[in-house]
């Protein structure tokens, strides 16, 4: 049995945790909307057609921010199709997912859902097939009080008060060859800068997210970020990151290193942002929005070109194992470790489509394994993130070098409660010795572990057997497990 050590000290603060790190994503894709969050006629549907059983799970999950309506979908979306009387809304071809879009659910329905879910909306504008004018029209419709064409149109649709949406994404993955209206870095950078300038003239209080490269394996990665930031640095507040982690090839050790890969991805983007800031002599540090991340069995997806214009088809409804949940918990730990720069994030997606929540039409909603590390982290992560540096053996995998046996991070609440998050990447139990002498009189409140790949229905378990002696906490980490240890000083 291996043994690892770490130190928890409240003096070693990474940064303040922004609760928007616990965001999610709803796209008009598959059954995310229709049959997911929205299903008129369902036994649990409210008068607006929103599934209240899904809403209960969303609140339990702890979601704070929800990005909408895409994703790839937004790059050919006419937002005007989704407002006004439902019976007058056009049915359209969705080019991103080769589906039929009824537009029965649109902007105002989404805003009503956000209010019911107690979540902050994060809207994306179409910079694929559209541009400055359409983005400004949408912002005016959402946020201007009254007395203009678009604000008065909103009022005529039954929404007298402005929505006051604060967060906006400037397009989506526009360096991707799959994207409708894809662009070069210079084309997108110029368009994003001009759109941002115009939108902030309408509402100076909004926050804008610039699209980074679609993922770190793109040939454009790095150079794309550098170029678009040089165009738009003064006009935006965040740069986006997207990444999915695929366990399909059976290389479990590389998959378990996903949190390490995310760490290095984030640090590479931070370095690029800081390079551009130095080059342009900008004192402000660019913040990051990791607004698409998850485990996705992506190699199983045949590609949207094989889809056949169905209405809300079943699409990438992955069933997750406990190992997948362990990796999701590790990815959340990576986001926490970079809380000084990653201040928003969205797990993609919320319901049915590579999601923590699955539903059946007319039937129940249920939580998948990946639901649990997200819900527990959102519930127990404290106001400050602490720097934790485990002393652990490392190994190389096929896709990642120098992978530590364990990963760890910690947070502290104002009342002194510490949440220590630990992932064991080893296939055997590992003894953890945590030096907590900087938290005098420490008392363990609970040790919860998520492990065991024998069943997809495994839930987190309360663990026993930990000891505290001379300021050192000793406990056993189950093999391939995600762990939450909470303690405080008496």
C-alpha angles and dihedrals in degrees: 000000000000123000127212133181137205140168127231114201123166089213093068100078121175095186147292115300114241106211089217085080085084095066131136139198136239117190131176089251130122111322097333092112108013107056090003116067092353127048118144111206095029112133089242096044119119121220090277092055094252115144106240092194088060091046090055091054092046090054090047089050089058098231112177104176132027125199116214153221095355178079113108090349093070095061093077099023124126103207091198089068090069101054134072129033109354093222090061097049116111126237110234140187110252102216095191096063100015090240136131113256115203094187088219087133115049145141101314092042089052092050089051089050091051090053090051091047093045088234132138115240122236110192126199124211125214110253093158105073096003137038149178099349098049091045091051092047091053092048091049090049091051104038114018111099102222147298100079132091097257098039091048090048088056090052090050087055090060099264106110098166119063118254092228094209108193103186124064133173117213098223129303136269094330094169089063116105087216092060120104106239096012117186145196117256092257093048093049095040092055093045093047092049093050092045091049093050092051095045092051090052087060095044119006091188097068124105119224131208119208115212114248123197114304092249141335094265093061115111086230094056113124097009090058092053092047095050099044092046091053088056099042110021095114094048106046136063104204141026116217129231126194129189138154125195117218122204094180098107093064094239094136097176092055090046091052088054091062092109090056090049090050090050091054093044092053093046091051092053091046089053091051092049092050091047091055091045090052093045092050092039093237117161094200118093113225113237123218132232112200090196100165122041137133147111109285129175085221098163088064092060109097094207131262092269088074094056119103115215097271123159112250096337124190101268130177093336093167119192108220130220127211090258088058088052091050089055092047089053089050091050090053088052089054090053090050092049089059097044090130089068108014102068099157133037138167124203107217117255132006107200132026098331106089084320144154089229125057127189140186122217106259088358141083134310119224141183120245125215092266089060092074105060090045094050094045094047093047090048100045108028109113134221097268128047115218127211111243121182112190119208099221140143116263134214138185124244129193091265105026135042129212097017112178117231089237136021124208145176135166142203134200130212126215089256091057097256110147125206113201114195117198133175121198109208093181123102091228135055114282127204113229121201111189119191104217099163088125087066099059118210093014116190122191112234097184146335113212121184133188113202146120117093094206094095137032089212098062113131129199113285133215108240130208135189100074119138135199119206130159091347095308121117113207124190142147120250113210116235115277093002144146114219138192117194117184123193141152141184121268 
